[in-house]
């Protein structure tokens, strides 16, 4: 439960005011499935969760108005695109290897942050991978998880996976143009 959270690094370097967001995962919510347009703040939201968790665990100031955070045994992330040209691994292979390591190592006391898993392959295959990973985390690992995706079809999983909650980064239309407002909207179950 984190109220009005901020990313301390982004807040320091941006021009303008940082938009605060809540990060709420109650006892019945293990997974936040995050959707929204590119550049709307999904990755920043996930990164600020990691930074806040680390800061809290070392006894530091937490950039939020209120925070109730469990002790995590580990934080596993798969954020950002990269490849390993030296060993001949594609972005997709690096992504799958890192995700597999996180899934194999995580416990119900871990924090998982997965940003757009499955994007490096065909749409149907990527969506199937993302869904299978979400279902496995939900049913077997039960770790607190933030999972961003452009596969909006995955939002229907909230009907089958009782501990998954959909959140959406909103955008607003003004004068015929779309503007990101960087606000996380918690959608009804």
N, C-alpha and C positions, 0 to 999 in steps of 0.2 A: 504494500500500500504506500504509494509515493504521490504526494500532492504537489502540484505545480513544479514538477522537476525541470531542471535545466541541464544543458551540456556545458560545463564550465569553459571548455576550450573554444567551442563555437561561439558561445556568448561573448567571449573576450574579443574575437576577431571580426565579428560581423558588423556591418554598418546598420544601425537601427536596433530595435528592441528584440530580444529573444522571446519567442512564443513558448510559454511554459505548457507542459502537459502532465496529466496524471498517468500513472502506471498502476493499474489496479488488477490484482489477481487474488481473489478471495479463496477460501478453502475449497471451493468447488470449481476453480479455474486454474488449470495448469498451463494452458496454451493460449496465447493471444495470436490470432491469425490477422496479420496487418496487410490491408490492401490500400491502394491509392496510386496516383500518377507518379511518374518519374520526377525526381527532384522535389518531391513534396515533403520530405522529412522522415521517411520510414527508417532509413539507415541511421540517421542521427538519433531518432527515438530509441533504437536498439542499442546504439553505442552509449547513450547516456544512461541506460539501465545498467550496462556493464560498469561504467565508471562510478556510478552511484553505489553499486554493490561493493566494489573494491574499496572505495573511500569509507563506506560504513564499516566494513570489516576491519579496517586498520584504525578505526576510532577517529576518523577525520570528520571535518565539517562535510555535510551533504548538501549539494545544491538543490534544495527543495524546501517547501514550507513545513512539510511533515513527512516522515518516512518510518515505516515499520517493515524491516527487511530480515528474512531469515539468514542464518549463516549458510553459505554455499560451500560445498566441498571442492567445487571446481567450476570454472566458467569456460564453456566451449563455444567457439564462434566459427562461423563460415560466412564471412562478410567480404565483399569485394571480389573482383575478377582478376585472376592472374594465371599465367601458365609457367611451365618450367621447361624452357627451350633446351637447356643443357641435357636434361634426362629424357627429352622428347615427349613430355606429358602435356596434353592439351589443357585448356582452362577447365573443360568439363571433367577430365580425369583428376585434376588437382582438387576440384570441387567435391567430387564423389569420394576421393580418398580422405579428405579432411572431414567430410560429413560422416563417413564410415568410422573413422577414429573417434569422433565425438560420440556417436551412437553406441559404440562398443565400450566406451569408458565412462559414460554418464551414469549417474544414479538418481534416485528420487530427491536427492539433496543438491543436485547440480542446477546450473543455469545454462540453457542452450539458446544461442542466438543464430538463427539461420536466415540469411538474406537471399531470397529468390533462388532457392535450390531448384535445379533442373532446367535452368534457362539456357544451358549450353548445348542442348540437343533438340530434337524435334518436339514440337508443342505437345503432342499427345503423350510421348514418352516422358517428357519433363513433368507434365502434370501428373502422370501415373506415379513417377518417382516421388514427387512431393507429397502426394496423397498417402502413399505407402509409408513414407517416413513419418508423417504426422500421425497416422494410425498407430505405428509402432511406438512412438514416443508416448502417445496417449495411453495405450493399453499396457505396455510393458515397462517403460522407464519411469514415467510419471514425473519427469523433471519440469521445473518451471521453464517455459519456452516462449520466446518471441520468434515468430516465423513470418517473414514478409513474402508476398507473392504478387505476381501480376495475373495469376490464374484465378480469376474471380469465381470460376466454377467451384473452387475449393471451399468457398464460404458456405456451401450447402452442407459441409461436414458438421457444422454446429448442430444440425438436427440429429446426427448419429453419435457424435463424440461429445458426451455431456460436459466434459471438462475443457472444451475448446470454446473460446469466445471470439467473435469477429470484431475487429476495430478497423476504422477507415480514416485515412488522412484526407481531410476535406479540401476542396477547392471552391472558389466562388467565381461567378461570372459577373463582370462589370463592363459595361459599354462594349459588349460583344467579344470580350477577351476573358480568358480563363486565368485566374491568379491563384496560386497556392496560398493557403492561409496557415499551413503548418499545424493545424489543430487536429488532435486525435479524437474521433467520435466513437464512443462505445455503442455498438449496435445492440438492439434487443435480441435476446435469445429466441 
